[in-house]
Amino acid sequence: MALIRSVSGIRGIFGSHLTPENLVTYAAAFGSWLNGGTVVVGRDTRTTGQICEDIVTATLQSVGCNVIKTGVAPTPTIAMAVLHHQADGGIVLTASHNPAEWNALKLMNSRSEILDEKQGQEVLEIADSGRFSYVNYSEIGEVTVDDEALLNHIQSILDLPYIDPDMIAGAGFTVAIDAVNGAGSHSMPLLLEKLGVKVHKLNCTPDGLFPHNPEPLPEHLGEIRSFIREHDCDLGLVTDPDVDRLALLDEKGDLFGEENTQVAAFDFMLSDNPGPVATNLSSSRAADDIAESHGQICHRSAVGEIHVVRKMQEVGAVIGGEGNGGVINPDLHYGRDALAGAAMFLQLLANRKISASDYRKSLPSRQIIKEKMSLDELGMDADDLLALIREAYAEHQPNTIDGVKIDLEEGWVHFRKSNTEPIVRVYAEADTEQEARQLSEQLISRIQQETQR
């Protein structure tokens, strides 16, 4: 797989696709796009993080940017530091849930948002043109270190008017945290301790040596599931390496499912802070159910954090997120934040005096399955296939904001083209996994028949 360039960042396997040369190219392009100014730079715990940080920092200096380094820190902490310092932008060196050999540059604007399509395209055009704004020796940027970024972020969470640390402490929670040896290794236990929670730490050595696949999916979480049952924990929390995604487990070691992280956050926020909510097209219909139960509307955007953020800003959403475990709380910043999500969920349990498993039972029961269609096998390109799907299901007025999504009474199916593989991804949801799979197979079969005509 080659270097993946998207409007929001640059991602690849270090040493083969993500090289020092292209780290320089894209850091110089970003700094030139900013016309100097101040950039906050931070990273997760990957073993390539330090060398990437050094290269990126020096390159930013060379185009006249002052750099504030946070060192190892969660992505949301770095976003909060951009706001705190009123910086012109930020770069997070993280490949999120990708395996350890990957790294990436995640680019933020002055509002700490992931770059939108227009902003990202401008940076890519500078990179492709090679028109970098290198400065002379007397104008090289300065480097400072922010040792308080994490403490400031955590304090901002504790200061939210609907977070009551004393009440959470009084509930006497015992929580297990699996930080996959990522940037949550120190940050998440520190937050929990400040909330008065007894903490059991699993995989909280911040060395970037992931003990299991870092994507927080059920098949990767056997260790913490067993630990919760053996040590009578009230809750389990799992973060990805850069701490923008959160998975929840109840006191029985059963997973909520990543989709329900944002559903719980919506439920919590809307209980006392009514307003619109927003998520992406591929997230569970349970988000709509919860919003409707509070008399509110769930708005939908294209898949991707910045698309959700723009929709939130458009409709004035009080909370947003994505079904991958991402909670976006605009009272803090417009980005996914696992620390904020964890505090909100603990407060929900404390407020309602309910166990995690009983709360899970109260949520809408829906199941999402994920399939794919091979473009090579069909002999079609993605755009032609999506056009065919749109035409075949025209009577259902499909949503074409991002691929083609077909909403039916019994569920929905969403077809999206992959940016990295010759496939179209197929997500389907219904009340049960079997019904979701049947719905997906039914639509895929019809489309395959259409392609053979």
Secondary structure, DSSP 8 states (H G I E B T S, - for coil): ---EEETTEEEEEBTTTB-HHHHHHHHHHHHHHHTSEEEEEEE-S-TTHHHHHHHHHHHHHHTTEEEEEEEE--HHHHHHHHHHTT-SEEEEE--TTS-TTEEEEEEE-TTS-B--HHHHHHHHHHHHHT------GGG---EEE-TTHHHHHHHHHHTSTT--HHHHHHTT-EEEEE-TTSTHHHHHHHHHHHTT-EEEEES---SS--SS-SS--GGG-HHHHHHHHHTT-SEEEEE-TTS--EEEE-TTS-B--THHHHHHHHHHHHHHS---EEEETTS-THHHHHHHHTT--EEEE-SSHHHHHHHHHHHT-SEEEETTTEEE-TTT-SSB-HHHHHHHHHHHHHHHT--HHHHHHHS---EEEEEEEEHHHHT--HHHHHHHHHHHTGGG--B-SSSEEEEETTEEEEEEE-SSSSEEEEEEEESSHHHHHHHHHHHHHHHHHHHT-
